[in-house]
Amino acid sequence: MTTSLTVRNPQQIKPSNINSMLDQFAASLDLKVRSQELAATTALGYVRGARRFVEWSTVNRKGAGLSDTIREWKADMIDGGYAAGSICAWLAGVRALFAWATETGITPYNPASAIRGASRKGTNKRHAKESLTDNESRRLLALPDTSTIQGKRDAAIISIMLHTACRTVELHRANIEDIKTRGGRLVIFVQGKGYHVKDDFLLIGNAENALQDWLAVRDPKATALFHSLSNRSHSGRLSLPSFRALVMDYMRLAGVQGNKTTHSLRHTAITKAVSSGLPLQKISKDLARHSNIDTTLIYYHDLDRFADPVEDHISY
């Protein structure tokens, strides 16, 4: 799809012109999703970010160039107390919009390319989320009532998350056809962050019994590995918010304390693997699936900090 709009100076482009580009931008993203070049959730996030900027700039733009307007939008979000992760995600949508505009010849360059995301304070040294204690993990695993279909589903979700260090979105995207056998072991092929192709896998390991209990009772007509059990959306894919609400409800019932979320289950599994003494490279590549081994190193530092604290060597 092409557009007749051409902007010689992108710094002077008006919000109304940007708004007119959004539908075509969304259509181009949809094509990338269908051609398996982009994840559907990533495309949706880009469009949401771009729309947020257009809505804000329509009301708040004060005649500044577009790059500075984007910076003002970013500063306004920071001042408003929005999470750094949310700000970065929305900025990514604006960058993607103008990258597309540049590729299609609407603008000669991307006015958002040089604008950095919001700083995630402390994430380069400490994880924002805590891990569960062993006792909390045991209580959480024991909570679902496995005499019911819902309990079997929920037990499988929690067990897989605590034993494979998977990301919540990976289980949300998983389909029944993604379950395979490799090396005599049960695995689930998953779609990683920002990708459409499922070329990585979770080795189920100690969560296999819980998964098989769920497979024995799930709706065979459902495409998604984990489907809804509600009357309104029965057999439809369990939504990402529902995944998070489900886990958080069980964590509350288990008496889990602290700054802990669904992502904490991933931190817990990686921390547990680190404490086992396995090689760093093996944990980083096979379990955590970190793109940068330095990210895995943070877990070693956190563990060592309390296993052998410097303060214990200070005596008077």
C-alpha positions in Angstrom: 0.0 0.0 0.0 1.4 3.4 -0.9 0.6 6.9 0.2 0.6 10.2 -1.7 1.9 12.0 1.4 5.5 13.1 1.0 7.3 15.2 3.7 10.5 17.0 2.8 11.2 18.0 6.4 10.0 15.4 8.9 10.6 17.9 11.7 7.6 19.9 10.5 5.2 17.0 9.9 1.8 17.6 11.6 0.0 15.1 13.9 -2.9 15.0 11.4 -0.5 13.8 8.8 1.0 11.2 11.1 -2.5 10.0 12.0 -3.2 9.5 8.3 -0.2 7.3 8.0 -1.1 5.0 10.9 -3.6 2.7 9.0 -1.1 2.1 6.2 1.7 1.5 8.8 -0.6 -1.0 10.6 -1.3 -2.7 7.3 2.4 -3.0 6.6 3.0 -4.6 10.0 0.1 -7.0 9.4 1.8 -8.1 6.2 5.1 -8.8 8.1 3.1 -10.8 10.7 1.5 -12.9 7.9 4.9 -13.4 6.3 6.4 -14.5 9.6 8.8 -11.6 9.9 7.3 -10.1 13.0 5.3 -11.3 16.0 1.7 -10.3 16.2 2.1 -8.9 19.7 5.1 -6.8 18.6 3.1 -5.4 15.7 0.2 -4.5 18.1 2.7 -2.9 20.5 4.1 -0.7 17.7 0.7 0.5 16.6 -0.3 1.3 20.2 2.9 3.3 20.8 2.5 5.3 17.6 -1.2 6.0 18.4 -0.3 7.2 22.0 2.2 9.6 20.5 -0.3 11.0 18.0 -3.0 11.5 20.6 -0.5 13.3 22.9 1.0 15.5 20.3 -2.4 16.6 18.9 -3.1 18.2 22.3 0.4 19.1 23.6 2.6 20.0 20.6 3.9 23.5 21.0 5.4 24.2 17.6 8.7 22.4 18.3 10.4 20.2 15.7 9.2 16.6 15.7 12.3 15.2 17.3 11.9 17.6 20.2 8.2 16.9 20.4 9.0 13.2 20.8 11.4 14.1 23.6 8.8 16.3 25.3 6.4 13.3 25.1 9.0 11.1 26.6 9.7 13.6 29.4 6.0 14.0 30.1 5.7 10.2 30.5 8.7 10.1 32.8 7.3 13.0 34.9 4.0 11.2 35.0 5.6 8.2 36.7 5.1 5.6 33.8 7.3 2.6 34.0 10.5 2.7 32.0 9.6 -0.5 30.2 6.3 1.0 29.1 7.9 4.1 27.9 10.5 2.2 25.9 7.8 0.0 24.3 5.8 3.0 23.2 8.9 4.8 21.9 9.7 1.7 19.9 6.4 2.1 18.1 7.2 5.7 17.2 10.6 4.6 15.9 9.1 1.8 13.9 6.4 4.2 12.4 9.0 6.6 11.1 11.4 3.9 10.0 8.5 2.6 7.8 7.9 6.2 6.6 11.5 6.5 5.6 11.5 3.1 3.8 8.4 4.1 1.8 9.8 7.5 0.8 7.4 9.6 2.9 10.2 11.1 4.9 13.9 11.4 4.0 15.0 10.3 7.5 13.7 9.0 10.8 13.3 11.8 13.3 12.9 9.3 16.2 16.0 7.2 15.5 18.4 9.1 17.8 16.0 9.3 20.8 17.0 6.8 23.5 14.5 4.9 25.7 13.9 5.6 29.3 16.5 4.4 31.8 15.6 1.2 33.7 17.3 2.2 36.9 19.2 -0.5 38.5 18.5 -3.2 36.0 22.1 -3.5 35.0 23.0 -4.5 38.5 19.9 -6.0 40.1 16.8 -7.7 39.0 13.7 -5.6 39.6 11.8 -8.8 40.5 12.6 -11.1 43.3 12.8 -14.9 43.3 10.6 -17.1 45.4 12.0 -19.0 48.3 12.0 -22.8 48.2 9.2 -22.9 50.6 7.1 -20.5 48.6 7.7 -22.5 45.5 6.6 -25.7 47.2 3.5 -24.1 48.5 2.7 -22.6 45.1 3.1 -26.0 43.3 0.8 -27.7 45.9 -2.0 -25.2 45.7 -4.0 -26.1 42.5 -6.8 -28.7 43.1 -5.8 -31.4 40.7 -9.0 -33.3 41.1 -10.6 -30.6 38.8 -9.9 -29.8 35.2 -9.0 -26.2 36.0 -6.7 -27.4 38.8 -4.9 -29.7 36.4 -4.4 -26.8 33.9 -3.2 -24.4 36.5 -0.9 -26.9 38.0 0.7 -27.6 34.6 1.2 -23.9 34.0 2.8 -23.2 37.4 5.0 -26.4 37.2 6.3 -25.6 33.7 7.1 -22.0 34.7 9.0 -23.0 37.8 10.9 -25.9 36.1 11.7 -24.5 32.7 12.3 -20.7 33.3 9.9 -20.0 30.5 8.5 -16.6 29.8 4.7 -16.1 30.4 4.2 -15.1 26.7 5.9 -18.3 25.5 3.2 -20.4 27.2 0.5 -18.1 26.1 1.6 -18.6 22.4 2.2 -22.3 22.7 -0.1 -24.6 20.7 -0.8 -28.3 21.2 1.2 -29.1 18.0 4.3 -27.5 19.6 4.7 -30.5 21.9 7.4 -32.8 20.5 9.8 -35.5 21.6 13.5 -34.9 21.3 16.2 -37.2 22.7 13.5 -39.3 24.4 12.3 -36.2 26.3 9.1 -34.1 26.1 9.7 -30.6 24.8 7.5 -27.6 23.9 8.7 -25.5 21.0 8.2 -21.8 21.8 8.2 -18.4 20.1 10.8 -16.2 21.7 10.6 -12.4 22.3 10.0 -10.4 19.1 10.1 -13.4 16.7 7.3 -15.3 14.9 9.1 -18.6 14.2 9.1 -21.2 17.0 12.7 -22.3 16.8 13.5 -22.7 20.5 12.2 -25.2 23.0 11.5 -25.9 26.7 12.6 -29.2 28.0 9.7 -30.1 30.3 11.8 -32.2 32.8 10.2 -32.4 36.3 7.0 -30.7 35.0 6.2 -33.6 32.7 3.7 -35.3 35.0 1.7 -32.1 35.6 1.7 -31.4 31.8 0.5 -34.9 31.0 -2.3 -34.7 33.6 -3.5 -31.6 31.8 -3.1 -33.1 28.3 -5.4 -36.0 29.4 -8.3 -33.7 30.1 -7.9 -30.6 27.9 -10.4 -30.0 25.0 -9.0 -31.9 22.0 -10.6 -29.3 19.7 -8.5 -26.4 21.1 -5.5 -25.2 19.2 -3.8 -23.5 22.1 -1.9 -25.7 24.5 -3.5 -23.8 27.4 -7.1 -22.8 26.7 -9.8 -21.0 28.6 -12.4 -22.9 30.6 -14.9 -20.1 30.9 -18.4 -20.4 29.3 -17.8 -17.3 27.2 -14.5 -18.3 25.6 -14.2 -22.0 26.3 -11.4 -23.7 24.2 -10.1 -20.3 23.1 -6.5 -19.4 23.9 -6.0 -18.4 27.5 -5.2 -14.6 27.3 -2.0 -13.2 28.5 -3.7 -11.1 31.2 -5.5 -14.3 32.4 -2.2 -16.1 32.6 -0.8 -13.4 34.8 -3.9 -13.1 37.0 -4.0 -16.9 37.4 -0.4 -17.1 38.7 -0.7 -14.0 40.9 -3.9 -15.3 42.5 -2.1 -18.6 43.4 0.9 -16.6 44.7 -1.4 -14.6 47.0 -3.0 -17.8 48.3 0.4 -19.3 48.9 1.4 -16.3 51.0 4.2 -15.2 48.7 5.7 -12.0 49.9 7.7 -9.2 48.3 8.0 -7.6 44.9 7.1 -10.8 43.0 5.2 -11.3 39.8 4.7 -14.0 37.2 8.2 -13.2 35.8 9.6 -14.1 39.3 8.9 -17.7 38.5 11.5 -17.5 35.7 13.9 -15.8 38.0 13.3 -18.6 40.6 14.1 -21.4 38.1 17.3 -19.7 36.9 18.4 -18.9 40.5 17.8 -22.6 41.5 19.9 -23.8 38.5 22.7 -21.4 39.4 22.7 -22.7 43.0 23.1 -26.2 41.7 26.6 -25.5 40.6 26.0 -26.1 36.9 28.3 -24.3 34.4 27.3 -20.7 33.6 27.4 -21.3 29.8 25.0 -24.3 30.1 22.5 -22.4 32.2 22.6 -19.3 30.0 22.3 -21.1 26.7 19.9 -24.0 27.6 17.7 -22.7 30.4 17.7 -18.9 30.6 18.2 -18.6 26.8 19.8 -15.2 27.4 21.2 -13.4 24.3 24.0 -12.0 26.5 25.7 -14.2 29.0 26.3 -11.1 31.2 22.6 -11.2 32.0 23.0 -14.7 33.5 26.1 -13.5 35.5 23.8 -11.2 37.5 22.2 -14.3 39.1 25.6 -15.6 40.2 26.4 -12.3 41.8 23.1 -12.1 43.6 23.5 -15.6 44.9 27.0 -15.1 46.1 26.1 -11.8 47.7 24.1 -13.7 50.4 25.9 -17.1 50.3 29.1 -15.5 51.5 28.4 -11.8 52.4 31.4 -9.6 52.9 29.8 -8.2 56.0 30.2 -11.5 57.8 34.0 -11.2 57.5 34.0 -7.9 59.5 34.6 -8.6 63.1 35.7 -6.3 66.0 
